[in-house]
Amino acid sequence: MKRDLFTTPQEAEAAFYEAFEKGDLDAMMGVWADDDDIVCVHPGGQRLTGTEQIREAWRQIFAAGQTLRFRLRNQ
């Protein structure tokens, strides 16, 4: 899978939230490093390690079909 390269943390953040809002698993995984050492902890969840566990967690979240919208602003 092709990984996107982001030139700023803000670009990576925007891509994350866009993928989240769209429920786009491939786009979401494009934000993550292609590395077995990556770690994700969803709120109230357990520690997930590696691409496979993280992909499966996002697949389950997106399969639930809930729609969320985010509005980011500088403070």
DOTI-917419 format. One line per field, with one value per residue: x, y, z of N, C-alpha, C in turn; residue number from 1; residue in one letter. Coordinates in pm, 1 decimal, decimal comma. Example, Ala and Ser with C-alpha at 12.3 -4.5 7.8 and 13.67 -1.06 7.14 Angstrom:
BEGIN
nu: (1319,0 1285,0)
nv: (-569,0 -225,0)
nw: (780,0 708,0)
cau: (1230,0 1367,0)
cav: (-450,0 -106,0)
caw: (780,0 714,0)
cu: (1320,0 1290,0)
cv: (-330,0 3,0)
cw: (780,0 787,0)
n: (1 2)
res: (a s)
This chain:
BEGIN
nu: (83,6 52,6 208,3 132,1 326,4 388,6 444,5 424,1 324,5 64,1 -49,7 -54,3 -227,6 -463,6 -515,1 -561,6 -802,0 -973,3 -979,7 -1095,1 -1350,1 -1459,1 -1460,1 -1270,3 -1074,0 -831,9 -724,6 -695,9 -503,1 -297,9 -200,0 -62,4 258,7 440,6 516,0 600,9 626,8 452,5 210,7 -115,3 -369,8 -695,5 -950,3 -1038,0 -965,5 -753,0 -393,8 -272,7 -60,8 139,2 80,3 -126,0 -300,2 -381,1 -500,2 -717,2 -859,5 -939,5 -1093,9 -1306,7 -1415,0 -1496,9 -1677,2 -1891,9 -2043,9 -2098,6 -2116,7 -1894,7 -1806,7 -1547,8 -1419,5 -1154,7 -953,7 -729,7 -603,8)
nv: (-117,4 221,5 479,5 797,2 1095,1 1343,4 1685,7 1845,2 1833,9 1922,9 1866,9 1587,3 1553,0 1668,5 1489,6 1256,6 1321,9 1368,5 1113,9 975,7 1100,7 1026,8 757,0 599,6 340,9 274,0 529,4 610,5 427,8 513,9 728,9 626,2 496,3 252,5 16,2 -233,8 -160,2 40,8 200,4 217,1 354,5 348,8 560,2 437,3 187,0 -101,4 -133,6 -134,0 -291,4 -269,2 -289,9 -465,7 -512,3 -250,6 -172,6 -355,0 -269,1 -10,1 -86,5 -215,8 -2,0 170,3 2,1 6,0 215,2 472,2 826,3 1086,9 1425,6 1662,5 1965,6 2155,8 2393,1 2663,9 2766,5)
nw: (0,0 -82,0 93,3 215,5 206,5 433,2 467,5 684,7 1030,7 1051,9 802,0 812,1 1028,2 924,7 714,8 862,4 1005,2 788,8 665,3 877,9 901,0 653,5 675,2 554,6 512,8 375,7 329,6 594,8 687,3 531,9 666,5 875,4 977,4 793,3 962,1 1189,8 1451,7 1521,1 1732,4 1871,9 2070,4 2127,9 2268,7 2581,5 2507,4 2443,4 2412,9 2089,1 1861,0 1576,3 1220,5 1128,2 1353,7 1407,5 1165,2 1161,9 1386,7 1306,6 1087,2 1212,5 1358,3 1149,0 1022,3 1191,7 1112,9 1207,9 1183,3 1211,4 1262,5 1247,4 1371,1 1344,2 1505,7 1561,3 1873,2)
cau: (0,0 127,8 198,6 145,0 430,5 337,1 556,0 404,3 232,6 -71,8 -97,3 -85,0 -347,5 -578,1 -540,9 -619,5 -941,5 -1048,7 -1001,2 -1188,0 -1483,4 -1506,2 -1459,6 -1186,4 -969,2 -704,6 -671,9 -652,3 -376,9 -197,4 -147,2 23,4 385,3 438,5 615,8 540,6 643,5 357,6 121,3 -236,9 -459,7 -821,3 -1004,8 -1099,2 -924,8 -623,1 -279,8 -262,2 74,1 159,3 -12,0 -242,3 -392,6 -434,8 -591,7 -838,5 -934,1 -1005,7 -1195,5 -1422,2 -1473,5 -1565,0 -1788,0 -2004,1 -2126,4 -2124,1 -2057,5 -1845,4 -1750,1 -1452,3 -1387,4 -1027,3 -921,7 -615,1 -643,4)
cav: (0,0 345,4 566,7 938,6 1168,4 1471,8 1778,1 1908,4 1760,7 1968,3 1789,9 1451,6 1564,7 1691,4 1363,8 1166,1 1356,5 1348,7 969,8 938,9 1146,6 951,4 613,2 544,4 261,2 289,0 663,4 611,4 355,6 595,3 824,6 551,7 444,5 111,4 -33,0 -322,2 -102,5 148,0 173,6 296,9 327,6 421,3 593,2 326,2 60,1 -156,7 -97,3 -209,6 -278,8 -321,6 -250,7 -553,8 -484,7 -115,4 -177,7 -426,2 -182,6 93,9 -152,5 -236,3 129,5 218,3 -90,1 41,3 305,0 602,3 940,1 1192,3 1543,3 1733,3 2103,2 2188,7 2535,6 2706,6 2846,4)
caw: (0,0 -89,2 210,7 184,9 277,4 477,6 492,0 814,9 1118,3 1023,7 686,9 860,4 1110,9 835,7 644,0 960,6 1030,0 664,7 654,0 984,7 863,3 537,2 703,3 447,9 577,1 305,1 358,4 735,1 699,3 464,3 763,8 967,5 926,7 754,2 1055,5 1289,1 1585,0 1548,5 1845,3 1876,5 2181,7 2113,0 2400,6 2652,4 2446,9 2478,5 2328,4 1965,0 1807,1 1441,7 1114,7 1119,4 1464,1 1392,6 1050,4 1202,2 1477,8 1227,1 1005,9 1300,2 1387,1 1029,6 992,4 1278,1 1033,9 1269,3 1114,9 1299,4 1197,5 1332,2 1335,0 1408,3 1504,0 1641,4 1989,4)
cu: (88,3 103,2 216,3 260,4 375,8 454,4 543,5 315,1 86,8 -131,1 -135,6 -213,2 -471,7 -614,8 -605,7 -768,1 -1028,0 -1079,3 -1103,2 -1331,0 -1542,1 -1519,0 -1377,6 -1066,5 -834,4 -641,5 -622,4 -517,6 -264,0 -134,2 -45,5 152,3 368,1 546,9 546,7 551,0 544,6 259,4 2,4 -316,1 -583,9 -875,2 -1077,9 -1058,4 -789,8 -516,9 -276,1 -124,4 79,1 46,5 -138,1 -344,4 -459,0 -532,4 -723,6 -923,5 -1008,4 -1113,7 -1323,1 -1492,5 -1554,5 -1685,0 -1910,8 -2096,4 -2159,8 -2053,0 -2017,5 -1791,3 -1659,4 -1436,4 -1262,8 -1005,3 -802,6 -665,8 -523,9)
cv: (124,0 428,6 710,6 996,7 1306,0 1561,9 1850,0 1818,8 1798,8 1894,7 1648,5 1453,5 1582,0 1563,3 1261,8 1194,8 1341,4 1199,5 922,4 976,4 1065,7 801,9 537,7 472,3 277,3 425,1 671,8 542,2 427,3 698,4 757,4 507,5 296,4 40,6 -119,3 -267,7 10,1 104,1 269,0 256,4 413,6 451,2 473,2 188,9 12,9 -112,3 -192,0 -185,5 -341,5 -288,1 -336,1 -525,4 -348,3 -109,4 -244,0 -341,5 -73,3 32,9 -170,8 -104,3 178,8 130,8 -58,8 143,8 439,1 711,1 1044,3 1306,1 1612,1 1875,2 2139,9 2338,7 2560,6 2788,5 2913,9)
cw: (0,0 36,1 164,3 264,5 309,8 510,8 625,4 901,2 1090,6 903,3 729,0 943,3 1024,4 760,7 737,0 978,8 905,0 644,8 756,6 945,7 748,8 565,6 600,9 508,9 507,8 331,0 502,0 748,8 626,2 555,8 855,8 899,3 891,2 835,1 1160,3 1430,7 1614,6 1657,4 1837,8 2000,1 2159,0 2252,9 2462,2 2601,8 2495,2 2378,4 2208,0 1906,8 1668,7 1346,5 1112,9 1228,8 1447,4 1276,2 1091,2 1296,5 1401,1 1138,9 1088,4 1332,4 1267,6 994,3 1077,4 1211,9 1097,1 1190,9 1218,3 1214,0 1297,7 1280,4 1413,3 1398,8 1592,7 1758,1 2048,3)
n: (1 2 3 4 5 6 7 8 9 10 11 12 13 14 15 16 17 18 19 20 21 22 23 24 25 26 27 28 29 30 31 32 33 34 35 36 37 38 39 40 41 42 43 44 45 46 47 48 49 50 51 52 53 54 55 56 57 58 59 60 61 62 63 64 65 66 67 68 69 70 71 72 73 74 75)
res: (m k r d l f t t p q e a e a a f y e a f e k g d l d a m m g v w a d d d d i v c v h p g g q r l t g t e q i r e a w r q i f a a g q t l r f r l r n q)
